[in-house]
Amino acid sequence: MKTSKQIPVGKLKRAGKLIGTGLTVGKNYATHYGSKILGGDDDESKLNEKNASAIMDSLMQLRGGGLKIAQMLSMEKSLLPKEYADAFSLAQFSVPPLSIPLVKKTFRKYWGKNPDELFDTFNYTASFAASIGQVHEATIGDKKLAVKIQYPGVADSIDSDLTVIKPIAYKIMRMSGKEADKYFLEVKRTLIEETDYKLELKNSQEITNACSELDGYVFPTYYSDYSSNRVITMDWITGQHLPDFANSDASQEERNRIGQQIWDLYMFQVTTLRKVHADPHPGNILITEDGKVCVLDFGCTKQIPDDFIGPFFELMNPDVLDDENGFIELLYKLEILREEDSEEEHGYYVKTFHDMLSLLLRPFKYDTWDFSDPTFFQEISIAGEKVAKETLFSSYSLNRGSQHFIYINRTFFGLYQLMHLIQAEINVSP
């Protein structure tokens, strides 16, 4: 794979790159709508492809918060135009790693020495590269380790990067106004936490220790002496990444078992720990040779407040949809409805969220649910597109609900997609 020999690290350099991308996107919009007015080609998919490509080219060079947002948005297939979802999905698997000289330079900056001065062996070619950091194999004695190094400049540029990319993200997601800002602040807060590897080390140790007594799982040991605020070292876990497992000849019984293991682990975190690994994409899950599940990378974790989780789980009970007064009360508690809403707005949001939840909660009405059925996800996509179009040129807003929905919804819908990937039939009861 092609490697990166440099990453812009100064705030001005990074902002300049993003501003240039924003100007390109704006120019594409102007050209498209100007041509449309004059009777030219009005195919919006071509516009989306151009803009998505320009944005991803820029974000791949910069890494960091912007690329992480692209990764998050790629999971919102029901609200994101297809061209953006397809382009942004590259953020999960196709990030070019740092070149060997840049790895050495970065490691010296963080540790004051080269990796081979700290480890017995160190493979300078990255095994995996993601939005915020990349992973290398290393050894100390006969112990095989995974060493994650954060990209240079990422932590110091979260605020400035997101300030520049916010209007681009709002335009793609059709969001606007001060109400949308609380969601962006939640994302920024979480991204700042993700760049703090000392915090990730603490979260990793706390969650894996709490889950260590559960059957059917394996977790790496994390090593404080070989970790810092920008480097984190853990055991190397050998296994099959979930996409490889999905494409294997695993039996349906095995797919169901693995799916149930993954689902149950996340539900334990949500319901018991009230702290969950909020980044359930396929690259973060391994299946070991003896059939155990390993979840990696606890950088993105969400602490779930008590005043949110209670109403949230009440809303996840399909029976609440038949209780009009109870349903409306929960919508107020979760900030979906507001006291200042007009009668028309009240009616619209009650109906819209009732329709969406009737669809999204369908698996919870049955003893088991078969996530291999593509029609379920097609219905979700169609419903999401319908809501997006309804709100595009109206006074209704997509910016509804507590900011805590961002990572909790991401967790649950991410799990839906993982179950669909491996074609599993499972019991989804929390």
ZAMIVO-290146 format. One line per field, with one value per residue (C-alpha): residue number from 1; residue in three letters; x, y, z. Coordinates in Angstrom, 2 decimals. Example, Ala and Ser with C-alpha at 12.3 -4.5 7.8 and 13.67 -1.06 7.14 Angstrom:
# residues 2
tifi = [1|2]
titi = [ALA|SER]
c1 = [12.30|13.67]
c2 = [-4.50|-1.06]
c3 = [7.80|7.14]
//
This chain:
# residues 430
tifi = [1|2|3|4|5|6|7|8|9|10|11|12|13|14|15|16|17|18|19|20|21|22|23|24|25|26|27|28|29|30|31|32|33|34|35|36|37|38|39|40|41|42|43|44|45|46|47|48|49|50|51|52|53|54|55|56|57|58|59|60|61|62|63|64|65|66|67|68|69|70|71|72|73|74|75|76|77|78|79|80|81|82|83|84|85|86|87|88|89|90|91|92|93|94|95|96|97|98|99|100|101|102|103|104|105|106|107|108|109|110|111|112|113|114|115|116|117|118|119|120|121|122|123|124|125|126|127|128|129|130|131|132|133|134|135|136|137|138|139|140|141|142|143|144|145|146|147|148|149|150|151|152|153|154|155|156|157|158|159|160|161|162|163|164|165|166|167|168|169|170|171|172|173|174|175|176|177|178|179|180|181|182|183|184|185|186|187|188|189|190|191|192|193|194|195|196|197|198|199|200|201|202|203|204|205|206|207|208|209|210|211|212|213|214|215|216|217|218|219|220|221|222|223|224|225|226|227|228|229|230|231|232|233|234|235|236|237|238|239|240|241|242|243|244|245|246|247|248|249|250|251|252|253|254|255|256|257|258|259|260|261|262|263|264|265|266|267|268|269|270|271|272|273|274|275|276|277|278|279|280|281|282|283|284|285|286|287|288|289|290|291|292|293|294|295|296|297|298|299|300|301|302|303|304|305|306|307|308|309|310|311|312|313|314|315|316|317|318|319|320|321|322|323|324|325|326|327|328|329|330|331|332|333|334|335|336|337|338|339|340|341|342|343|344|345|346|347|348|349|350|351|352|353|354|355|356|357|358|359|360|361|362|363|364|365|366|367|368|369|370|371|372|373|374|375|376|377|378|379|380|381|382|383|384|385|386|387|388|389|390|391|392|393|394|395|396|397|398|399|400|401|402|403|404|405|406|407|408|409|410|411|412|413|414|415|416|417|418|419|420|421|422|423|424|425|426|427|428|429|430]
titi = [MET|LYS|THR|SER|LYS|GLN|ILE|PRO|VAL|GLY|LYS|LEU|LYS|ARG|ALA|GLY|LYS|LEU|ILE|GLY|THR|GLY|LEU|THR|VAL|GLY|LYS|ASN|TYR|ALA|THR|HIS|TYR|GLY|SER|LYS|ILE|LEU|GLY|GLY|ASP|ASP|ASP|GLU|SER|LYS|LEU|ASN|GLU|LYS|ASN|ALA|SER|ALA|ILE|MET|ASP|SER|LEU|MET|GLN|LEU|ARG|GLY|GLY|GLY|LEU|LYS|ILE|ALA|GLN|MET|LEU|SER|MET|GLU|LYS|SER|LEU|LEU|PRO|LYS|GLU|TYR|ALA|ASP|ALA|PHE|SER|LEU|ALA|GLN|PHE|SER|VAL|PRO|PRO|LEU|SER|ILE|PRO|LEU|VAL|LYS|LYS|THR|PHE|ARG|LYS|TYR|TRP|GLY|LYS|ASN|PRO|ASP|GLU|LEU|PHE|ASP|THR|PHE|ASN|TYR|THR|ALA|SER|PHE|ALA|ALA|SER|ILE|GLY|GLN|VAL|HIS|GLU|ALA|THR|ILE|GLY|ASP|LYS|LYS|LEU|ALA|VAL|LYS|ILE|GLN|TYR|PRO|GLY|VAL|ALA|ASP|SER|ILE|ASP|SER|ASP|LEU|THR|VAL|ILE|LYS|PRO|ILE|ALA|TYR|LYS|ILE|MET|ARG|MET|SER|GLY|LYS|GLU|ALA|ASP|LYS|TYR|PHE|LEU|GLU|VAL|LYS|ARG|THR|LEU|ILE|GLU|GLU|THR|ASP|TYR|LYS|LEU|GLU|LEU|LYS|ASN|SER|GLN|GLU|ILE|THR|ASN|ALA|CYS|SER|GLU|LEU|ASP|GLY|TYR|VAL|PHE|PRO|THR|TYR|TYR|SER|ASP|TYR|SER|SER|ASN|ARG|VAL|ILE|THR|MET|ASP|TRP|ILE|THR|GLY|GLN|HIS|LEU|PRO|ASP|PHE|ALA|ASN|SER|ASP|ALA|SER|GLN|GLU|GLU|ARG|ASN|ARG|ILE|GLY|GLN|GLN|ILE|TRP|ASP|LEU|TYR|MET|PHE|GLN|VAL|THR|THR|LEU|ARG|LYS|VAL|HIS|ALA|ASP|PRO|HIS|PRO|GLY|ASN|ILE|LEU|ILE|THR|GLU|ASP|GLY|LYS|VAL|CYS|VAL|LEU|ASP|PHE|GLY|CYS|THR|LYS|GLN|ILE|PRO|ASP|ASP|PHE|ILE|GLY|PRO|PHE|PHE|GLU|LEU|MET|ASN|PRO|ASP|VAL|LEU|ASP|ASP|GLU|ASN|GLY|PHE|ILE|GLU|LEU|LEU|TYR|LYS|LEU|GLU|ILE|LEU|ARG|GLU|GLU|ASP|SER|GLU|GLU|GLU|HIS|GLY|TYR|TYR|VAL|LYS|THR|PHE|HIS|ASP|MET|LEU|SER|LEU|LEU|LEU|ARG|PRO|PHE|LYS|TYR|ASP|THR|TRP|ASP|PHE|SER|ASP|PRO|THR|PHE|PHE|GLN|GLU|ILE|SER|ILE|ALA|GLY|GLU|LYS|VAL|ALA|LYS|GLU|THR|LEU|PHE|SER|SER|TYR|SER|LEU|ASN|ARG|GLY|SER|GLN|HIS|PHE|ILE|TYR|ILE|ASN|ARG|THR|PHE|PHE|GLY|LEU|TYR|GLN|LEU|MET|HIS|LEU|ILE|GLN|ALA|GLU|ILE|ASN|VAL|SER|PRO]
c1 = [0.00|1.12|2.55|2.41|5.76|4.32|1.16|0.43|0.81|0.42|-3.07|-2.66|-1.50|-4.33|-6.93|-5.63|-6.08|-9.63|-10.59|-9.30|-11.47|-14.46|-13.92|-13.78|-17.04|-18.65|-17.46|-18.91|-22.27|-22.27|-21.36|-24.01|-26.89|-25.83|-25.95|-29.29|-30.82|-29.63|-31.20|-28.06|-27.44|-29.28|-27.93|-27.13|-25.33|-22.45|-22.19|-22.13|-19.43|-17.19|-17.62|-17.23|-14.02|-12.58|-13.39|-11.92|-8.71|-8.19|-9.14|-6.92|-3.95|-4.81|-6.17|-7.55|-10.93|-12.21|-11.45|-13.04|-16.22|-16.21|-15.96|-18.90|-20.98|-20.34|-22.47|-25.41|-26.52|-30.17|-29.49|-26.35|-26.42|-25.13|-22.14|-20.88|-21.53|-19.55|-16.61|-16.51|-16.55|-12.92|-12.04|-12.51|-10.12|-8.06|-6.01|-2.41|0.07|2.98|6.27|9.07|11.07|7.92|7.21|10.70|10.36|6.93|8.05|11.12|8.86|6.62|9.25|12.57|13.97|13.46|11.06|13.89|15.45|12.29|11.23|13.29|11.80|9.59|8.04|8.20|5.58|2.18|-0.21|-3.28|-3.86|-6.97|-8.15|-6.21|-3.36|-1.76|-0.70|2.70|3.85|6.56|8.02|9.58|11.07|8.57|5.60|4.04|2.69|0.57|1.86|-0.53|1.08|-0.96|-0.46|1.49|-0.54|-3.89|-4.45|-3.39|-5.66|-9.02|-10.59|-9.30|-9.99|-13.58|-14.20|-13.35|-15.06|-18.29|-20.04|-19.14|-20.55|-23.69|-24.30|-23.88|-26.15|-28.63|-28.25|-28.06|-28.52|-27.46|-29.35|-26.98|-24.00|-24.67|-24.21|-20.99|-19.71|-20.44|-18.42|-15.58|-15.49|-15.31|-12.62|-10.47|-10.84|-9.90|-6.57|-5.70|-4.10|-3.64|-7.42|-7.83|-5.47|-7.61|-10.88|-9.44|-8.26|-11.51|-13.84|-11.81|-11.32|-15.06|-15.77|-12.99|-15.24|-17.69|-17.42|-16.48|-14.28|-10.59|-9.05|-5.49|-3.47|-2.50|0.99|1.31|5.13|5.11|2.28|2.07|-0.38|0.31|1.45|-0.42|0.93|-1.09|-0.96|-1.19|-4.35|-4.34|-7.68|-9.94|-11.34|-15.11|-15.31|-13.10|-15.28|-18.35|-16.83|-15.75|-17.57|-18.69|-21.94|-25.16|-25.00|-21.53|-22.60|-25.52|-23.29|-20.69|-23.41|-25.00|-21.61|-20.96|-24.46|-24.41|-21.03|-22.28|-25.53|-23.50|-21.54|-24.67|-26.93|-24.40|-21.29|-23.14|-19.96|-19.79|-17.32|-19.06|-17.15|-18.54|-17.21|-15.90|-12.21|-12.45|-13.62|-11.61|-12.69|-9.92|-9.04|-10.88|-14.02|-13.78|-14.69|-12.15|-13.13|-10.26|-9.68|-11.51|-10.55|-14.16|-16.14|-19.39|-20.29|-24.08|-25.80|-28.49|-31.04|-30.69|-30.43|-33.72|-35.96|-33.88|-34.56|-38.23|-38.32|-36.67|-39.61|-41.90|-44.94|-44.45|-45.54|-49.06|-49.16|-49.66|-49.31|-46.32|-44.65|-45.09|-43.78|-40.60|-40.12|-40.11|-37.66|-35.27|-35.52|-37.19|-40.27|-40.05|-42.52|-42.32|-43.31|-46.37|-49.29|-48.19|-44.58|-45.73|-47.86|-45.12|-42.41|-44.69|-45.72|-42.22|-40.51|-43.34|-42.98|-39.18|-39.17|-41.89|-39.38|-36.14|-37.60|-39.13|-36.39|-37.26|-40.81|-39.65|-37.76|-35.08|-34.39|-32.73|-30.43|-29.62|-32.93|-31.92|-35.47|-35.25|-32.25|-33.82|-36.86|-34.62|-32.81|-36.06|-37.53|-34.36|-34.36|-38.04|-37.38|-34.32|-36.31|-39.25|-37.01|-34.72|-36.89|-39.22|-39.21|-38.80|-35.35|-33.31|-31.67|-33.84|-33.05|-30.40|-26.76|-26.27|-28.18|-25.18|-22.96|-25.73|-27.49|-24.14|-23.56|-26.93|-27.14|-23.51|-24.49|-27.39|-24.92|-22.45|-25.21|-26.21|-22.58|-22.22|-25.84|-26.70|-30.02|-29.96|-31.98|-31.67|-33.35|-31.24]
c2 = [0.00|3.56|5.24|8.84|10.60|13.60|14.81|18.54|19.20|22.96|24.36|26.85|24.17|21.84|24.61|25.74|22.24|21.96|25.46|24.64|21.53|23.59|26.02|23.10|21.73|25.17|25.60|22.19|23.17|26.49|24.85|22.14|24.45|27.02|24.32|23.09|26.58|26.77|23.43|21.34|18.01|17.88|14.50|15.21|11.89|13.21|16.29|14.10|11.86|14.85|16.38|13.10|12.36|15.84|15.62|12.14|13.05|15.88|13.91|10.96|13.33|14.98|12.00|12.88|14.28|14.96|11.42|10.03|11.98|10.58|7.08|7.84|9.29|6.22|4.26|6.66|5.13|5.99|9.75|10.16|10.32|7.02|8.60|10.02|6.78|4.81|7.22|7.68|3.94|3.96|5.64|2.27|0.18|2.12|4.69|4.81|4.13|6.39|5.80|4.17|7.44|9.18|6.32|6.71|10.49|10.25|7.64|9.69|12.70|10.75|8.60|10.33|7.13|4.78|1.82|-0.73|0.86|0.07|-3.27|-6.34|-6.30|-3.75|-4.02|-0.55|-1.49|-0.89|-3.83|-1.59|2.12|3.99|7.58|8.57|6.09|2.95|-0.38|-2.13|-5.57|-5.71|-8.22|-8.23|-11.63|-14.21|-11.87|-10.53|-7.00|-4.51|-0.94|1.82|5.12|8.28|10.34|13.57|16.76|15.02|15.77|19.41|20.07|18.56|21.91|23.76|20.83|20.49|24.24|24.19|20.91|21.66|23.61|20.87|18.18|20.22|20.62|16.90|15.94|18.75|20.16|23.77|26.14|26.29|23.08|21.12|22.54|20.49|17.32|18.63|19.52|15.95|14.63|17.05|16.08|12.40|12.94|14.84|11.87|9.47|11.22|10.83|7.38|7.50|7.77|4.97|2.81|3.45|2.74|-0.38|-1.80|-0.97|-2.42|-5.53|-6.29|-5.98|-8.27|-10.78|-13.16|-13.50|-16.75|-16.80|-13.70|-12.85|-9.44|-8.16|-7.09|-3.42|-2.33|1.00|0.94|0.90|3.39|7.17|9.89|9.16|5.49|2.50|-1.06|-4.24|-7.97|-8.97|-11.03|-13.35|-13.88|-13.41|-9.94|-9.91|-9.26|-12.32|-14.38|-13.12|-14.31|-17.67|-21.01|-20.73|-22.58|-20.75|-22.13|-20.62|-17.28|-17.16|-18.04|-15.39|-12.81|-13.54|-13.28|-9.86|-8.57|-9.84|-8.24|-4.84|-5.22|-6.08|-2.88|-0.77|-2.26|-3.20|-1.07|1.97|2.49|1.10|0.63|3.05|2.19|-1.19|-1.34|-4.62|-3.72|-3.62|-7.21|-10.43|-14.08|-16.25|-19.72|-21.31|-19.27|-16.53|-12.90|-10.12|-6.44|-4.02|-0.27|1.27|4.80|5.69|4.88|6.43|6.88|6.66|9.05|7.58|10.23|9.17|5.38|4.91|6.69|5.27|1.68|2.48|3.80|0.58|-1.46|-1.97|-1.97|1.76|2.42|1.35|3.76|7.19|9.21|7.20|7.49|11.26|11.61|9.75|11.96|14.97|13.33|12.55|16.10|14.97|17.03|20.54|22.61|25.42|23.17|24.28|21.88|21.13|20.46|18.30|16.17|15.83|14.68|12.30|10.62|10.63|9.10|6.64|5.45|5.22|3.41|1.02|-0.03|0.10|-1.76|-4.53|-7.06|-6.54|-7.83|-11.39|-14.14|-14.02|-11.82|-12.82|-9.96|-11.62|-10.30|-7.40|-6.02|-4.80|-2.60|-1.47|-0.30|1.61|3.28|4.24|5.62|7.65|9.09|10.02|11.94|13.66|14.83|15.98|18.16|19.46|22.43|22.67|24.22|20.76|19.88|16.71|18.15|16.51|14.57|14.44|14.66|11.26|9.69|10.21|7.48|5.26|5.18|4.60|1.63|0.00|0.63|-0.43|-3.71|-4.10|-3.74|-6.20|-8.79|-8.20|-8.55|-12.01|-12.99|-13.88|-14.71|-13.75|-12.77|-8.98|-8.55|-6.16]
c3 = [0.00|-0.68|2.44|3.65|3.89|5.71|7.42|7.77|11.52|11.91|12.48|9.64|7.19|8.14|8.06|4.67|3.27|4.61|3.49|0.01|0.00|1.15|-1.72|-4.17|-2.79|-3.01|-6.59|-7.50|-6.01|-7.86|-11.18|-10.72|-9.84|-12.42|-15.10|-13.77|-14.04|-17.65|-18.47|-18.17|-16.43|-13.08|-11.94|-8.29|-7.88|-10.04|-7.82|-4.70|-6.20|-6.99|-3.56|-1.68|-3.60|-2.93|0.78|1.17|-0.67|1.80|4.91|3.97|3.91|7.22|9.22|12.62|13.61|10.12|8.93|12.09|11.34|7.81|9.29|11.59|8.77|6.59|9.06|8.64|5.37|6.00|6.15|4.03|0.23|-1.15|-2.89|0.40|2.31|-0.29|-0.29|3.48|4.10|2.90|6.20|7.93|5.86|3.29|5.20|3.88|6.73|7.64|5.87|7.87|8.28|9.54|11.96|13.42|13.62|15.26|17.80|18.75|19.31|21.69|23.46|22.86|21.34|18.40|18.76|18.52|21.61|23.58|22.08|21.19|17.70|15.97|12.51|10.99|8.40|9.96|10.19|10.34|9.75|10.90|11.28|14.41|14.63|13.21|14.72|14.53|15.60|18.25|20.70|24.14|24.82|23.57|24.04|20.84|21.16|19.26|19.45|18.39|17.44|17.06|13.90|14.44|14.80|15.28|18.98|18.71|15.73|16.77|17.56|14.50|12.15|13.31|13.17|9.47|8.61|10.53|7.73|5.24|7.53|8.20|4.48|3.81|6.73|5.98|9.47|10.60|13.50|17.12|17.94|15.71|17.58|20.70|18.64|17.16|20.63|21.76|18.82|19.53|23.22|22.31|19.68|22.17|24.52|21.70|21.19|24.88|24.94|28.71|29.00|26.44|28.48|31.59|29.75|28.14|31.44|33.26|30.63|29.82|33.53|34.09|31.11|31.82|33.76|30.85|28.87|25.20|25.03|25.04|25.67|25.38|28.40|28.23|29.34|31.16|31.09|27.30|26.82|26.89|25.93|22.23|22.22|23.63|23.86|24.34|23.62|19.98|19.50|16.52|14.86|11.90|11.33|11.15|7.37|6.80|9.10|7.21|3.91|5.29|5.10|8.72|9.38|10.15|13.68|14.14|12.66|15.08|18.02|17.18|16.54|19.91|21.63|20.11|20.88|24.49|25.17|24.09|26.04|29.17|28.74|28.18|30.85|33.57|33.11|31.71|29.68|26.16|23.33|20.94|17.76|16.65|13.12|11.66|11.93|15.72|16.16|15.86|15.99|17.44|16.21|19.14|18.35|20.96|20.34|20.86|20.76|20.21|20.49|23.44|22.43|21.65|24.77|25.93|29.58|29.68|32.11|34.39|33.41|29.76|29.93|31.82|29.29|26.42|27.44|28.00|24.44|23.19|24.48|21.46|23.78|24.42|20.83|21.82|24.77|23.22|26.43|27.66|24.26|24.15|27.71|26.75|23.69|26.00|28.44|25.59|24.15|20.93|21.72|23.16|25.14|22.59|19.67|17.74|17.40|13.83|14.89|17.79|15.49|12.87|15.30|17.18|13.92|12.41|15.44|15.98|12.38|12.60|15.93|14.77|12.12|14.13|17.12|15.05|16.04|19.73|19.20|18.51|20.33|17.62|14.62|11.35|10.35|7.03|5.64|3.34|3.15|6.76|5.96|2.69|4.66|7.08|4.18|2.43|5.66|6.34|2.82|3.21|6.44|4.94|1.91|4.04|6.20|3.44|2.39|5.38|8.84|10.36|11.63|11.80|14.93|17.57|20.73|23.44|22.36|24.00|21.12|18.81|20.25|21.64|18.27|16.63|18.93|18.31|14.58|14.27|15.93|13.49|10.62|12.17|12.54|8.93|7.81|9.33|8.48|12.08|13.70|17.38|20.42|20.79|24.18|26.32]
//
